[in-house]
Amino acid sequence: MGWFSSSKPEHPAAASRQGRTKCWESRDAYFACLDSIGVVKAGEEGKACSTQAVQYKENCAKSWIEYFNQRRVIADRQKDRLASASTYSAGASNRTIS
């Protein structure tokens, strides 16, 4: 691109309420499909959820997809940690201090 290029930089349009809703619905459908086959990390499902994945990618901004996918993995890890902490605290509360 030169100094006097006529092309305009691309700026993503702000998401409308309808656009956000459509994104969230397609994300939820895709993640439900992943849950049904036991996959946590998006993209590791092969062709199993291809229809939902296409809709997800069409309806959500790339930055949103990256965020949602990262949050899904983090939430799964937190679930395991919280279960371990709960088990540990339950065992600790059963002990008496003498």
C-alpha positions in Angstrom: 0.0 0.0 0.0 1.4 3.4 -1.0 1.1 6.9 0.4 -1.8 7.8 -1.8 -3.7 4.5 -1.8 -7.4 4.7 -2.4 -8.2 1.7 -0.2 -9.7 2.4 3.1 -8.6 0.5 6.3 -11.1 -2.0 7.4 -12.7 -1.3 10.7 -15.1 -3.9 12.0 -18.6 -2.5 12.6 -19.8 -2.3 16.1 -21.9 -5.3 17.0 -25.6 -4.6 17.2 -27.8 -6.2 19.9 -29.2 -8.6 17.2 -25.6 -9.4 16.1 -24.5 -10.1 19.6 -27.5 -12.3 20.2 -26.9 -14.2 17.0 -23.3 -14.7 18.0 -24.1 -15.9 21.5 -26.8 -18.3 20.1 -24.4 -19.8 17.6 -21.6 -20.0 20.3 -24.0 -21.8 22.6 -25.0 -24.3 19.9 -21.4 -25.0 19.0 -20.4 -25.4 22.6 -23.4 -27.7 23.3 -22.2 -29.9 20.4 -18.7 -29.9 21.8 -20.1 -30.9 25.2 -22.1 -33.7 23.7 -18.9 -35.3 22.3 -16.8 -34.6 25.3 -14.4 -32.0 23.7 -13.3 -29.0 25.7 -10.9 -27.2 23.4 -12.7 -25.8 20.3 -11.1 -27.0 17.1 -10.2 -30.4 18.3 -13.5 -32.0 17.4 -12.7 -32.9 13.8 -15.7 -32.8 11.6 -18.2 -33.6 14.3 -19.6 -30.1 14.9 -18.8 -28.6 11.5 -22.2 -27.1 10.9 -22.2 -25.3 14.3 -18.6 -24.3 13.9 -19.4 -22.6 10.5 -22.3 -20.7 12.1 -20.1 -19.7 15.0 -17.4 -18.3 12.8 -19.9 -16.5 10.6 -21.8 -14.8 13.4 -19.0 -13.8 15.8 -16.0 -11.6 15.4 -12.6 -13.3 15.5 -11.6 -11.6 18.7 -14.8 -12.8 20.3 -14.2 -16.4 19.2 -10.7 -16.4 20.6 -12.0 -15.0 23.9 -14.9 -17.4 24.2 -12.7 -20.4 23.3 -10.1 -19.4 25.9 -12.8 -18.8 28.6 -14.2 -22.3 27.8 -10.8 -24.0 28.5 -10.2 -21.8 31.6 -13.7 -22.5 33.0 -13.1 -26.3 32.6 -9.8 -26.1 34.5 -11.4 -24.0 37.2 -14.2 -26.6 37.6 -11.6 -29.3 38.4 -9.7 -27.0 40.8 -12.9 -26.0 42.6 -14.0 -29.6 43.0 -10.5 -30.5 44.4 -10.7 -27.5 46.8 -14.2 -28.4 47.9 -13.1 -32.0 48.6 -10.1 -30.8 50.6 -12.1 -28.3 52.6 -14.7 -30.9 53.4 -12.0 -33.2 54.7 -10.4 -30.4 56.7 -13.7 -29.5 58.4 -14.2 -33.1 59.5 -10.9 -33.0 61.4 -10.9 -31.8 65.0 -8.1 -29.8 66.5 -7.0 -31.1 69.9 
